[in-house]
Amino acid sequence: FLFWFLVFFLINRYYFEIKLPKALTIASLSISGLICILVLLIGTMPNHIYKVKRDFDIEVLTTGYTFFWEHRERPKYEDYKEIDKPK
């Protein structure tokens, strides 16, 4: 943003004056104003919840990438299904 601002600023100041139509100026200001309002509305929603520590346990699965010449047993799908696990 700073780069393009400087390019247009220097062109406008030293080479020639950049004249924009009034309709284009009003349209671009309206669009940027709407975007700012939407960002503020989304940012001030009260249902944003950020937690530092997770309140659930995780389970590390023994899966991963191997090269095709390395033979390793594939994990069994049945071992990772939550429905079939005994409680």
C-alpha positions in Angstrom: 0.0 0.0 0.0 2.8 2.4 0.9 4.6 1.7 -2.4 1.5 2.5 -4.5 0.7 5.5 -2.4 4.2 6.9 -3.0 4.0 6.2 -6.7 0.7 8.0 -7.2 1.8 10.8 -4.8 5.0 11.4 -6.7 3.3 11.3 -10.1 0.5 13.6 -8.9 3.0 16.0 -7.4 5.8 16.2 -10.0 4.6 15.0 -13.4 0.9 15.7 -13.9 -2.2 16.1 -11.8 -4.3 13.0 -11.6 -8.0 14.0 -11.9 -10.6 11.4 -11.0 -14.3 11.7 -11.8 -16.5 12.7 -8.9 -18.6 9.5 -9.3 -15.6 7.3 -9.0 -14.4 9.0 -5.9 -17.8 8.8 -4.3 -18.1 5.1 -5.2 -14.7 4.1 -3.9 -15.2 6.0 -0.7 -18.6 4.3 -0.2 -17.2 0.9 -0.8 -14.3 1.4 1.5 -16.7 2.8 4.2 -18.9 -0.2 3.9 -15.9 -2.6 4.2 -14.8 -0.7 7.4 -18.2 -0.9 8.9 -18.5 -4.6 8.2 -15.0 -5.2 9.7 -16.0 -3.3 12.8 -19.3 -5.2 13.1 -17.5 -8.5 12.8 -14.8 -7.5 15.3 -17.3 -6.4 17.9 -19.4 -9.5 17.9 -19.7 -10.8 21.5 -19.5 -14.5 20.6 -15.8 -14.5 19.7 -14.1 -16.9 22.2 -10.4 -17.3 22.3 -9.0 -19.9 24.7 -5.3 -20.2 25.7 -5.6 -23.8 26.9 -7.8 -26.4 25.3 -10.5 -28.0 27.5 -10.5 -31.4 25.8 -8.0 -34.2 25.5 -6.3 -35.1 22.3 -5.2 -38.5 21.0 -2.1 -38.8 18.9 -2.7 -41.3 16.0 0.1 -43.4 14.6 -0.3 -42.3 11.0 1.9 -40.4 8.7 3.7 -40.4 5.4 6.1 -43.1 4.3 8.0 -43.6 1.1 6.7 -46.3 -1.2 9.8 -48.5 -0.8 9.3 -48.5 3.0 6.9 -51.2 4.0 4.9 -50.4 7.1 1.6 -51.8 8.2 -1.3 -49.6 7.4 -3.3 -48.5 10.5 -6.6 -50.2 10.9 -9.6 -48.0 10.3 -11.5 -49.8 13.0 -9.0 -48.7 15.7 -9.9 -45.1 15.1 -13.6 -45.2 14.9 -15.2 -43.5 17.9 -18.5 -45.4 17.5 -17.1 -48.9 17.9 -14.7 -48.2 20.7 -15.7 -49.8 24.0 -16.2 -47.3 26.8 
